[in-house]
Amino acid sequence: MNELRERLASSEYAVIPAHTRMTILRYVEHRLPAGGALRALFSNDLTGFVGRADEDTLAAMKQLVWILGYCPSACQGSAAKVDAWLSACPETA
């Protein structure tokens, strides 16, 4: 998770809006739900992401896709995986 934090703090990912970076960290580190666009992104639903993202988040789409590589595979890839991630107790996950 430290690598994710470092990447999100780097200038390479500065195009991602600050509120979006914080939402990603809260989702990955604390299993707090992300909004519609990020939930779609974590669910591997590109059409849903594009349809829900605000202009600034949409402009950062390339960096957001890249940042998924620093997120645990258990928290992304399908709606079922996102649901399981959100419902799992952090102490047992």
N, C-alpha and C positions, 0 to 999 in steps of 0.2 A: 504494500500500500504506500510505502514511502516513495517508491519510484513514481507512482501515479501522482502523488502530491508534488514531487519535484517537477515532473513534466507539466502539470497544470500551472505551476508557478513560473515556468520558463517563458522567455520571449517568443519562442517558437509557437506557443499556444495562446499568446496574448489576444489573438483575434476572437477567441471564445469569450463571450461576455462573462464578466465576473460572477453574476448570479448563476449562470449556467455551470461554471466551474465549481462553485460551492454546492450546487445541487448534485453534481456528479459525485463529489466527495461524500456528501451526506448519504447518498444512495449506497455507495460502495462500502464506506466505513461503518455506517450506522443503520443500514437497511431501511432508510426512510424513503418513501415513494417519491419518484420524480414526476414532473408534469407530463402532459400528453406527448409532447415532441420527444423528450428524452426517453420516456417509457417506450415509445415506438422505436427509437434508435436501439435501445438495449434489447428490444424484442425482435430485432432484425426485420423491422417493418419500415422500409425506406419510404414507401408511399405515405404511410401514416406520419412519419417524421416530417416530410416535405409539406404535407397538408396542415400540420399543427405548429410548425416552428415559426417564431417571429422572424422578422427580416435579419436582425443581427445574428441570431442563432443559425439561420439558414446560410448566411454568408460564411459561417465557420464550419460548414458541413465536412469539408475535407479533414480538418484538424479533429473534429469530433469522431470521425470514423477511425482515424489513426489512434486516438486516445483509447479506443476500445481495446487495443492491444496491450494496454497496461492495466486493464480491469480484469478481475478474476473471471474465468470462463463460466463459472457457476452462476454468475449474475447476469449473463447475457446470452443471446442467441435465439430465444423464442419467448413467446408470451408465458408459456408454462415455466420456463426457467426464471423469468422475472417474478412471477407469482410465488414460486418456491423460495426464491431469495428473500423476498419481502416477508414471507411467513415463517421462515426459519429463525429459531432463537440463535443469536450470535454466539452464545456459549457452547452450542452443540453443533454449529455449522462447521 
